[in-house]
Amino acid sequence: MDTLLEFLDPLVFDKAYDYFVPAPAPAVLNATLSSDAAAPSLAGLTTGSAWPRDNIYRQIISLLIITQLGASSLYFIFSSLSYYLVFDRRLEYHPRFLKNQVRQEIVSSMKAVPWINVLTLPWFLGEVRGKSLLYTNVDDYGWSWLAISAALFMVWNDFFIYWIHRLEHHPSVYKYIHKPHHKWIMPTPWAALAFHPLDGYVQSLPYQSVSSFTYDHPVIILLEVGLSDISYSVFVFVCPVQKHMYLVLFVLVQLWTIFIHDGDMISGHWLEKFVNSPAHHTLHHLEFNVNYGQYFTWADKYFDSHRAPRPELDPLIAALKVMRAKGLVDDEGNPIEQTKKDQ
């Protein structure tokens, strides 16, 4: 995150903090202004901010702004692209697709994002205050280490996310932590961040008709949102990573989370033997206790939770059955032109 601060401080934040948290006027200027002598022109004079760039309060506010705007922007841009360009909208006729589900997924995601930001704040703050092992110059460790550290990052995340995810499915934990995300049995890309509402007492709110999750305490919410992000963030405190590459990897992780929710059930491709594809994750939502992995299939295969995608498991089969019953497609799945009376 220090990379983003280095870019945004001179561009935006310096001016913002100069305006909202100005430094006290210099004593000599006060004396000049209070004297009988003609006051000098103040055109172009800036006193700066009382909070310099390394002020912890300024860093906290800046990081919260960056993560809120960044996460929301990535979510809306790439979920939109995936939903409108990749996701098969016929899946919305699946019998287990909820009424107003897309709206629910978006609202649930937007409720989750600020809490994710709060949880990851200590890690990002540690990074910008120099407590991590992030480094700037590639030559410090060499190009070989740049590639090795990226591979280690992927393996680290894949292993820990697998076990965190699998433990979240344990009966003693599931209903308190992970159940909200499995409300979306036939998810869309908008479900990428749709874990749960922010407020554990949301059932008492008027919005209960849209979000029906129940929790006893907000701490439970924090736990679920933070587990995955901790696995990403801790890595740079135990392993040196070039800071620009880390930023790229972190963004790609968010994009992958959207990608695996696009409902695509392509099967039979050789990559699916190794990569945890959208088809694998679709089966995870449909069958619940399979395909816990994040990027690869090795952990599911080794720990006996792998479910290979097959054409007969495609949820589109059930969706087309509903569409046929409604007279929307023919027996071959081709759309039937609808008259105004039909519509």
C-alpha positions as CSV (number, residue, x, y, z in Angstrom):
1,M,0.0,0.0,0.0
2,D,3.0,2.3,0.4
3,T,3.2,2.3,-3.4
4,L,-0.3,3.7,-3.7
5,L,0.4,6.3,-1.0
6,E,3.6,7.4,-2.8
7,F,1.5,8.0,-5.9
8,L,-1.6,9.5,-4.2
9,D,0.1,11.7,-1.5
10,P,1.5,14.4,-3.9
11,L,-1.5,14.0,-6.3
12,V,-4.4,14.1,-3.8
13,F,-3.8,13.6,-0.1
14,D,-1.2,16.5,0.4
15,K,-3.8,19.0,-0.8
16,A,-6.6,17.4,1.1
17,Y,-4.7,17.3,4.5
18,D,-3.4,20.8,3.9
19,Y,-7.0,22.0,3.6
20,F,-8.7,19.9,6.3
21,V,-5.8,19.6,8.8
22,P,-3.7,22.8,8.2
23,A,-0.5,23.4,10.1
24,P,-0.6,26.4,12.6
25,A,0.5,29.7,11.0
26,P,4.2,30.4,11.7
27,A,4.8,32.8,14.5
28,V,6.7,35.2,12.3
29,L,3.7,35.4,10.0
30,N,1.4,36.1,12.9
31,A,3.7,38.9,14.1
32,T,3.8,40.4,10.7
33,L,0.0,40.3,10.3
34,S,-0.6,41.8,13.7
35,S,1.8,44.7,13.2
36,D,0.9,48.1,11.7
37,A,3.1,47.5,8.7
38,A,1.4,46.6,5.4
39,A,0.8,42.9,5.3
40,P,2.7,41.0,2.7
41,S,0.8,39.3,-0.1
42,L,-0.2,35.8,0.8
43,A,-0.7,34.7,-2.7
44,G,0.7,31.2,-3.2
45,L,1.6,30.9,0.5
46,T,0.9,27.4,1.9
47,T,1.5,26.4,5.5
48,G,1.2,22.6,4.9
49,S,-0.6,20.2,7.1
50,A,-0.3,19.5,10.8
51,W,-0.2,15.8,9.8
52,P,2.9,15.0,7.7
53,R,2.9,12.0,5.5
54,D,4.3,9.7,8.2
55,N,1.6,10.7,10.7
56,I,-0.2,7.5,11.8
57,Y,-3.7,9.1,11.9
58,R,-3.2,10.4,8.4
59,Q,-2.0,7.0,7.2
60,I,-5.0,5.3,8.8
61,I,-7.5,7.6,7.1
62,S,-5.7,7.5,3.8
63,L,-5.5,3.7,3.8
64,L,-9.2,3.4,4.7
65,I,-10.1,5.7,1.8
66,I,-7.8,3.8,-0.7
67,T,-9.1,0.4,0.3
68,Q,-12.7,1.4,0.3
69,L,-12.6,3.1,-3.1
70,G,-10.2,0.5,-4.5
71,A,-12.1,-2.6,-3.4
72,S,-15.4,-1.1,-4.5
73,S,-14.1,-0.1,-7.9
74,L,-12.5,-3.5,-8.6
75,Y,-15.7,-5.1,-7.5
76,F,-18.1,-3.1,-9.7
77,I,-15.9,-2.9,-12.7
78,F,-14.8,-6.5,-13.0
79,S,-18.0,-8.1,-11.6
80,S,-19.9,-6.1,-14.2
81,L,-17.6,-7.3,-17.0
82,S,-17.8,-10.9,-15.8
83,Y,-21.6,-10.8,-15.3
84,Y,-22.4,-9.2,-18.7
85,L,-19.7,-10.7,-20.8
86,V,-19.0,-14.2,-19.3
87,F,-21.8,-15.3,-17.0
88,D,-24.6,-17.2,-18.7
89,R,-27.7,-15.3,-17.8
90,R,-29.8,-18.5,-18.4
91,L,-28.5,-19.7,-15.0
92,E,-30.8,-17.2,-13.4
93,Y,-33.6,-19.6,-14.2
94,H,-31.9,-22.3,-12.1
95,P,-34.5,-23.6,-9.5
96,R,-32.2,-22.5,-6.6
97,F,-31.5,-19.0,-8.0
98,L,-33.0,-16.6,-5.5
99,K,-35.5,-13.9,-6.2
100,N,-33.7,-10.5,-6.5
101,Q,-30.4,-12.5,-5.9
102,V,-28.1,-10.1,-7.8
103,R,-29.4,-7.2,-5.8
104,Q,-28.9,-9.1,-2.6
105,E,-25.3,-10.1,-3.6
106,I,-24.4,-6.5,-4.4
107,V,-25.8,-5.2,-1.1
108,S,-24.2,-7.9,0.9
109,S,-20.9,-7.3,-0.7
110,M,-21.0,-3.6,-0.1
111,K,-21.9,-4.2,3.5
112,A,-18.8,-6.5,3.8
113,V,-16.2,-4.2,2.1
114,P,-15.8,-1.6,5.0
115,W,-15.3,-4.4,7.5
116,I,-12.7,-6.0,5.3
117,N,-11.0,-2.7,5.2
118,V,-11.0,-2.3,8.9
119,L,-9.6,-5.9,9.4
120,T,-6.8,-5.5,6.9
121,L,-5.9,-2.0,8.1
122,P,-3.4,-3.1,10.8
123,W,-1.5,-5.2,8.1
124,F,-1.5,-2.4,5.6
125,L,-0.5,0.1,8.3
126,G,2.4,-2.2,9.2
127,E,3.5,-2.2,5.6
128,V,3.5,1.6,5.1
129,R,5.3,2.0,8.4
130,G,8.1,-0.3,7.4
131,K,7.3,-3.3,9.5
132,S,7.0,-5.8,6.7
133,L,9.6,-7.4,4.4
134,L,8.4,-5.5,1.3
135,Y,11.3,-4.0,-0.7
136,T,11.6,-1.6,-3.6
137,N,14.7,-2.4,-5.6
138,V,14.5,-5.7,-7.6
139,D,18.3,-5.9,-7.4
140,D,18.2,-6.2,-3.6
141,Y,17.1,-9.9,-4.1
142,G,17.4,-10.4,-7.8
143,W,15.0,-11.4,-10.6
144,S,15.1,-15.1,-9.7
145,W,13.7,-14.3,-6.2
146,L,11.1,-12.1,-7.8
147,A,9.6,-15.1,-9.6
148,I,10.2,-17.5,-6.6
149,S,8.4,-15.1,-4.2
150,A,5.4,-14.9,-6.5
151,A,5.2,-18.7,-6.7
152,L,5.6,-18.9,-2.9
153,F,2.8,-16.4,-2.5
154,M,0.4,-18.5,-4.5
155,V,1.3,-21.7,-2.7
156,W,1.1,-20.1,0.7
157,N,-2.4,-18.7,-0.1
158,D,-3.6,-21.8,-1.7
159,F,-2.7,-24.0,1.3
160,F,-4.0,-21.7,4.0
161,I,-7.2,-20.8,2.2
162,Y,-7.9,-24.5,1.6
163,W,-7.8,-25.3,5.3
164,I,-9.4,-22.0,6.4
165,H,-12.2,-22.7,4.0
166,R,-12.6,-26.3,4.9
167,L,-12.6,-25.5,8.7
168,E,-15.3,-22.9,8.0
169,H,-17.5,-25.8,6.8
170,H,-17.2,-27.7,10.1
171,P,-20.7,-27.9,11.7
172,S,-19.6,-26.2,14.9
173,V,-18.3,-23.2,12.9
174,Y,-20.3,-23.1,9.7
175,K,-23.5,-21.5,10.9
176,Y,-21.7,-18.7,12.7
177,I,-19.2,-17.8,10.1
178,H,-19.5,-19.1,6.5
179,K,-23.2,-19.9,6.0
180,P,-24.1,-16.5,4.5
181,H,-21.9,-17.0,1.5
182,H,-23.6,-20.3,0.8
183,K,-26.9,-18.5,0.6
184,W,-25.9,-18.2,-3.1
185,I,-26.3,-21.8,-4.2
186,M,-26.2,-20.7,-7.8
187,P,-23.8,-17.6,-7.5
188,T,-23.1,-14.9,-9.9
189,P,-19.9,-12.8,-10.1
190,W,-21.6,-10.3,-7.8
191,A,-21.3,-12.9,-5.0
192,A,-17.5,-12.5,-4.9
193,L,-17.6,-10.4,-1.8
194,A,-21.1,-11.3,-0.7
195,F,-20.2,-13.0,2.6
196,H,-22.6,-11.4,5.1
197,P,-24.1,-8.2,6.3
198,L,-21.9,-5.9,8.4
199,D,-24.3,-5.6,11.3
200,G,-24.8,-8.8,13.4
201,Y,-28.2,-7.4,14.3
202,V,-29.4,-6.8,10.7
203,Q,-32.5,-9.1,11.2
204,S,-34.0,-6.3,13.4
205,L,-33.6,-3.8,10.6
206,P,-36.2,-3.0,7.9
207,Y,-33.8,-4.5,5.4
208,Q,-34.4,-7.9,6.8
209,S,-36.6,-8.8,3.8
210,V,-33.5,-8.7,1.6
211,S,-30.8,-9.9,3.9
212,S,-32.0,-12.7,6.2
213,F,-28.7,-13.6,7.9
214,T,-28.5,-13.8,11.7
215,Y,-25.5,-13.3,14.0
216,D,-25.0,-12.9,17.7
217,H,-22.1,-10.5,17.6
218,P,-20.1,-8.3,15.1
219,V,-16.9,-10.1,16.2
220,I,-18.1,-13.2,14.4
221,I,-18.5,-11.1,11.2
222,L,-15.0,-9.7,11.6
223,L,-13.6,-13.3,11.9
224,E,-15.1,-14.5,8.7
225,V,-14.1,-11.5,6.6
226,G,-10.6,-11.4,7.9
227,L,-9.4,-14.9,7.7
228,S,-8.7,-14.9,4.0
229,D,-7.2,-11.5,4.0
230,I,-4.8,-12.3,6.9
231,S,-3.5,-15.2,4.9
232,Y,-2.6,-12.8,2.1
233,S,-1.3,-10.0,4.3
234,V,0.8,-12.0,6.7
235,F,3.0,-13.4,3.8
236,V,4.9,-10.1,3.4
237,F,5.8,-10.1,7.1
238,V,7.5,-13.5,6.8
239,C,8.9,-13.4,3.2
240,P,10.5,-10.6,1.3
241,V,8.4,-9.4,-1.7
242,Q,9.0,-6.6,-4.1
243,K,6.3,-4.1,-3.3
244,H,5.1,-3.4,-6.9
245,M,4.7,-7.1,-7.6
246,Y,2.9,-7.6,-4.3
247,L,0.4,-4.9,-5.3
248,V,-0.2,-6.7,-8.7
249,L,-0.6,-10.0,-6.9
250,F,-3.0,-8.6,-4.4
251,V,-5.2,-7.1,-7.2
252,L,-5.1,-10.4,-9.1
253,V,-6.3,-12.2,-6.0
254,Q,-9.4,-10.0,-5.9
255,L,-10.0,-10.5,-9.6
256,W,-9.7,-14.3,-9.3
257,T,-12.3,-14.2,-6.5
258,I,-14.7,-12.6,-9.0
259,F,-13.6,-14.9,-11.8
260,I,-14.4,-18.2,-10.0
261,H,-18.0,-17.0,-9.4
262,D,-18.9,-16.6,-13.0
263,G,-20.8,-20.0,-13.1
264,D,-18.9,-21.2,-16.2
265,M,-19.1,-25.0,-16.3
266,I,-16.6,-25.7,-19.0
267,S,-15.4,-29.2,-18.4
268,G,-12.9,-31.5,-20.0
269,H,-10.1,-28.9,-20.5
270,W,-6.7,-30.2,-19.4
271,L,-6.1,-27.2,-17.2
272,E,-8.9,-28.2,-14.9
273,K,-6.8,-31.1,-13.7
274,F,-4.6,-28.5,-12.0
275,V,-6.5,-25.2,-11.8
276,N,-9.5,-24.6,-9.5
277,S,-11.7,-23.2,-12.2
278,P,-15.1,-21.5,-12.0
279,A,-16.6,-25.0,-12.7
280,H,-15.0,-26.3,-9.6
281,H,-16.2,-23.4,-7.5
282,T,-19.7,-23.7,-8.9
283,L,-19.8,-27.3,-7.8
284,H,-18.6,-26.1,-4.4
285,H,-21.7,-23.9,-4.0
286,L,-24.0,-26.6,-5.4
287,E,-22.6,-29.6,-3.4
288,F,-21.2,-27.7,-0.4
289,N,-18.4,-30.1,0.8
290,V,-16.2,-30.3,-2.3
291,N,-13.5,-28.1,-4.0
292,Y,-12.4,-25.9,-1.1
293,G,-9.3,-24.7,-3.0
294,Q,-8.5,-21.2,-4.2
295,Y,-6.3,-21.5,-7.2
296,F,-5.3,-25.1,-7.7
297,T,-6.8,-28.6,-7.3
298,W,-3.8,-30.3,-5.6
299,A,-5.0,-29.7,-2.0
300,D,-8.5,-31.0,-2.8
301,K,-7.1,-34.1,-4.5
302,Y,-4.5,-34.8,-1.7
303,F,-7.0,-34.3,1.1
304,D,-9.9,-36.1,-0.7
305,S,-12.3,-33.3,-1.3
306,H,-12.0,-33.0,-5.1
307,R,-15.0,-33.1,-7.4
308,A,-14.1,-33.0,-11.1
309,P,-16.5,-31.0,-13.3
310,R,-18.4,-33.1,-15.7
311,P,-21.0,-32.1,-18.4
312,E,-23.8,-33.9,-16.5
313,L,-23.2,-31.8,-13.4
314,D,-23.7,-28.5,-15.3
315,P,-26.3,-26.4,-13.5
316,L,-27.4,-25.1,-16.9
317,I,-29.2,-28.4,-17.4
318,A,-31.6,-27.6,-14.5
319,A,-31.9,-24.0,-15.7
320,L,-32.9,-25.0,-19.2
321,K,-35.5,-27.4,-17.8
322,V,-37.2,-24.5,-16.1
323,M,-36.9,-22.4,-19.3
324,R,-38.5,-25.2,-21.3
325,A,-41.4,-25.4,-18.9
326,K,-41.9,-21.6,-19.3
327,G,-41.8,-21.9,-23.1
328,L,-38.6,-19.8,-23.3
329,V,-36.5,-22.4,-25.1
330,D,-37.1,-25.4,-27.3
331,D,-36.0,-29.0,-26.7
332,E,-32.5,-28.2,-28.0
333,G,-32.1,-25.1,-25.8
334,N,-32.7,-22.6,-28.5
335,P,-34.6,-19.5,-27.5
336,I,-38.2,-19.2,-28.6
337,E,-39.2,-15.9,-29.9
338,Q,-41.7,-14.3,-27.5
339,T,-44.8,-12.4,-28.5
340,K,-46.1,-9.6,-26.4
341,K,-48.9,-11.9,-25.2
342,D,-46.3,-14.4,-24.1
343,Q,-44.3,-11.7,-22.3
